[in-house]
């Protein structure tokens, strides 16, 4: 067999993990019965695929050794009991791979995700029967309704969601969290599991509340709770006797995104900490681009209600009164307050007023340029000629500003559509 022919044959046993892994939230036996091994159906509301799998299968995210591979990872939608199956049409032979074994998918996923994962569908089905007995851990913070369309028939429907705050001292929550946190691997780049022995962590969990079916009929007095997403916040110490909460992990599962649930969850986190006079400010740990957009939207909506952010005040420029009022009301940090100011200032600029737009660009560019000027004045960088190229610096500044304005306009568009 020629080298090129062998290479082509081996490549047919390689697939991208994110294309062959299917996660599904199983709410009842009917969902389990309809779980097929083919492609995701258009109206299959609770089947979704991961954004990442490099933490399991390496940076290439490739899985070696199988043809027509499909990995099913089911979660019971309430208790988050897991079941995994691996299906394929052919497995690579040791002769063809020259002794390189196919990836041991069960071992790789079990080790990376942790906790118990069933591989017997009958066991999973048996445990699914008691899933409806689950009740949320912790204390309820919020209960609200959201309207959307049923993907199976396109009809409008109203759904009820609840948000709970919890910690590891609540009986049963630690074991529940072990399954809950496994979703991070698929949707947060470079996610890591937190130290649950550290009691400075707070957990905020979102559930959908549905009427429980009784003999084919829904009972208004009995409810089942389905997991939707969660966030974690760490309470850092701030000298001398204060606390600085930092939002660490934040996830709404794909079937429930773009329904306003992430914004509602973030507002509840603010509501939890901002009234406390011992809280210095609420920060975010290494936010993703998606979370930054969500945070901008929520923060702008909140600040639009404040006196110091009205159009008449925005025209006067950034002020200490904006910082004082926002920190007192919502505990945002100064950097984020400035960002909110710039978004709302841009929103207030008249669409075809070139002079106002020029003034805004200059104001933002001056802020962006300030760290460079400070660095240039530092004795450490006096001999660094790269800092003194005016043309290069102007190009960098324009690129940075253009990206910032694009981000700001996305938030403005969302604010206008939410009116």
N, C-alpha and C positions, 0 to 999 in steps of 0.2 A: 504494500500500500504506500503510495507516494505521500510525502509530507503535506502537500497542499490538500490532498483528498482527506487525509486524517484530520487536518485542521478544520476543514469544512464540516466533517462529521461531528467533531467535538463541539464546534460552535452551535450545532443544532441541539446540544444538550445544555445550553446556557440560556437563561432567561432573566429578565429584570424583575426583581422581587416585588416592586410596587405594582407591577402589572398582573401578578398572579396571586397576590394575597387579598382575600376578601373577608372583611369583618362584618358581622351582622348582629344586631340587637334582637334577641328572640323574646317577644312579649307573651306568646302563648304557643300551644301545641300546633295550632294552625300555621303559624310562621315557620315552625320547624318542619312540618310536612311539606310546605311549599318551597323550602330551600333546595333549589336544584344545583346541579354542578355545571351549568352553562353560564353564559354571560349574565351580568346583572340586568334584570328587567327594568324597563323604563319607569314602571310604577312601583318598583321595589323600594319602599321608602327607607328602610332601615339597613340596607346593605351599602357599604362604602369601602373605599380602598385607602391605604395609607399614603401619606405624603413622603415619608422617609422610611427606609429600613436599613440604612448604612450602619447603625449601631449593632445590627445583628449580622449582616452579610457583607460588611466592608464598604469602602467608599464607592466602589462601582455599583453596589446594590445588586450584584448579580448572584444568582443561585445556580450552582453547577450540578449536573448529573441527571437531569430529567427532561423528558419531552411531554408537551401538553400538560404542564404542571398547574395544579390549582390547590392553594392552601386555604381552607376555610377555618376561620377563627370566630366561633360563636360566643356571645355573652348573653346570659339570661339578663333581661333588661332591668330587673330590679336588684337582685342580689349580686349580679355580675359573676355568676359561676361560669367558668370557661370550658369550652370544648374545642378541640382542634382535630382536623382531618387533613391528610395529604393524599391527593389523587394525581396520577400520571399514567401515561400510556406506555412509557418505556424508560428504563433506568440504564445508565451507561455501564458497559461492562468494564471490568478491570483490565482486560486485554486492550480494548480500544483506548482507555485513559492512561495506559501504561502504568498502572498501579495507583493512580490518584483516585481515591474513593469519592463517590457522590457526597454532597453536603448532607450531613445528618440533621435534617430539618427539625425533627422533634427535639433533639438535644439542644440545638442552637437556640431555638425559640424558648424552650423551657428554662434554660439557664439564664438567658437575657431578660426574660419577663419576670421570672420568679413566681412563687406561689404555686398553687395546684391547678393543673390544666387536665381535664378529662380527655380521654381518647376513645371512650366507649359511648356511642350515641344513646344507647338504652339507659346508661347511668345518668347521662345529661338530661334525657327526657324525664326520668324519674324525679330528679331534683328540681326540674322546671315546674313540676306540679305544685311545689310549695312556694314558688317565687312570689306569688300574690300576697303572702303573709308579711312581706318585708315592710317595715316602717322606717322613715328617715331618722337618722341619728341627729342629736343636737336640738337646737331651738330654732323655730321658724322665724325668719326675718321678713319675708315678703310672700305675698300671694297675688297673682295677677293673671289676666287673660290676654291671649294673643289670637288674632284672626289670621288664617291662611287658607290655602286651598288643598283639598285632598288630592294627592297625585293620581289616585286610582280612578277618580271620576270627575275631577276638576271642580267639585262643588265646594263652596266656602264652608268653613268650620271654625268653631271657637275652641281653643285649647287652654287649659289651666296649668300654670307653672308655679312652683314654690321654691324658695331659696332658704337654706338652713345654714347656720353657723355651728361649727363643731370643733372639738379638740380630742386629743388622744385619751383623755380621762373618761370619755363617754364609753360605757361598756359596748363592745362589739364593733366599734368604729375602726380600730386598728386593723383587724382582719379584713374589713370591708375596703379600707384604703389600699391594702396590698393589691387587690384586683383593680381598683379604680385607677391607680397610678400607672398601670401597664399601658393605658392609652397614650401616655406622654411619649413613649418610644416612637410611636407612629406619626406624631403630629407636631412635636416640638424638637427642633434641631438641637443636637447636643444636650438633650434632656438627661437629667440624672435624678435618681430617687433621693428623697430627703431623709435626714436622720429623724425618725419619728420618736426617738427617745428624748429629743430636745423639746421641752414643753412650751417653747416660745412660738411654736407654729400655730396659726389659726387656719381653719379650713372652711370654705364656703361652697356648698354643693347645691346644684340646680336639679330639680326633678320635674317631670310632667306628672300631674295628678289626673287620673282617669277613673271614671266610675267602674266598679268591678262588675264583670258579667256574671249574672246568676241565672243559670238555665237558659241562656240565650238572651236574657234581658239585663240591661244595666241597672244597678241598684244605686240610687242617689246617696244612700247612707254608708256605703262601703267603697273605699277607694284603694287603688293600687298606685304605686309610685315608681316611675321609670327614670333611670339615671340619664342626665342630659349633658352635664359638664361640671367643672369645679375650678376653684382657684385656691392658691395657698398664699398666706401672708406671714412674714417673719417679723416679730417685734424686736427690733434692734434697740439697744441702750443708747440714749443720747445724754451727754453730760449736761448738767450734773444729776438730774433726777427725772429725766423725760424719756419718752419712747419715740422711735422713728420706724413705723411699720413700712415694710418693703414688700410689694407684690412680687411674687417669685414665679409661680406657675399659673397659667390662665388658659383654660381650654373649654370650648363648646364643641361638641362632636359635630362632624359635617352634616348629618341629616337635620340639624337644628340651627344651623348658622343662617345669618341674614334674616332673622326674625326679631331682632332687637334684644335677644337674650343676653348677649355679651355686655351690651350697654347697661342693661338692668342689673346685671351682676356687679359691674364696676361701681355703679351708683350705690348699691347696697354696701359695698366695701367702704366707700367714702362715708356713708351714713353711720357705719359701725364705729369708725375712729374719729371723724372730724369733730363731734361734740365734746370730746374728751380734752380738757385743758392741759393734760399731761402729754398729749401728742404734739410733737414738734412739726412734722410734715409727713406726708405719705409719698413714698418713692416707688420706683419700678426697677427691677433687676434685669438688665440687658434685654430691653423690649424688642420683640420682632417688629417687622415693618407693619404687619397686620394689626398688632396690638397698639402700635404707635398711632395708627389712623383711628382706631377705636377710642383710644384715650383722648386724642385731640377733639374728636366729635363730642364726647361726653363732657370734657372740661369746658369746651366752648359753649355748649348748651347751658351749663351751670353758670358760667361767668356772664353770659348775656343777660342774666337776671339781676346782676349787681349794678349798683349806681355808677361805679367808676368805669364800667365798660360800655356805657351808653355812647351812641355815636358822637354826641357833643364832647364827651371826655376823650374818646379815641382820637379825635382831631388834634387834641392838645399834646399828644405823644404819650410815651410810656411814663408812668408815674409811680412813686412810692405808695400812693393811696391804693393803686391797683394791687400791689403786693400785700399791703396791710389788710385790705378788705378780703382778698381771696384766701390768704393764709388763715385769717380768723374764721372764715366761713367753711372752707373746704380743705384746708391744710395742704394745698398744692405747694410744690417747691418753686423757688424764684425762676429757675430756668424754664420750667413749664408755663409759668404765668406769662413770661415774656413771649413764649411761642403762641399762647392763646391770644395775647394782645395783637401780635402780628397777623394772625389769621383773621381776627375780627376787624382789624384795621383795613386789611385788603378787601374784606367783604363790604366795608362801608365806602370804599373808593368808588366814585362814579365811573361807570363802565367805559365811557369815551373821554374821560378827562385826563389828557396826556400829562398835564402838569402835576395832578395829584398822584398819578401812577409813578411819575419820575421821582417825586418826593418820597414815596413809599420805598421804591427800589434803593434810593440813596440811604435811607434810614436803616434798612435791613443790611445792606452791604457794609455800612459803617460798623454795625454790630459784628458781622462776620469777620471784618478786617481787624477788629480790635485785638484779638489774641496774637495775630501776626505782628502787629506793632509792638506789643508787649515783649514778644520773643525777640524781635529785632533789637530792642533796647537792652536786652540782657547781655552782660559781659561774656557769657558762655558762648553766644552765637555771633559775636562780632566778626569773627573770621570766616563765617559760613557764607560764601558767595551765593549759594543757591537761594538764600533768603532775600537777596537784594535784586533779583531779576523782576523788574516791574512788570514787564510784558507777561512773564509766566504767572506771576501772582494775579494779574488782572484776569487772565484766562481761567485760572482756578476759581477765582471769586465769582466770575460769571456762571461757570458750570454749577458751582455750589448754590448760587442764588436761584438759577433756573430750576434746579431740582427741588429746592425748597418751595418755590412758588407753585410748582406742579402739585406737590404734596398738599399745600395750603388750599389750592383750588378744589382738590378732591374732597376735602373736609367741608369747604364752603358749599359745594354742590349737594353734599349729604345734608347739611344744615338747612338749605333752602327746600329740599324735597321733604324734610321732616316737619315743615310748617303746618 
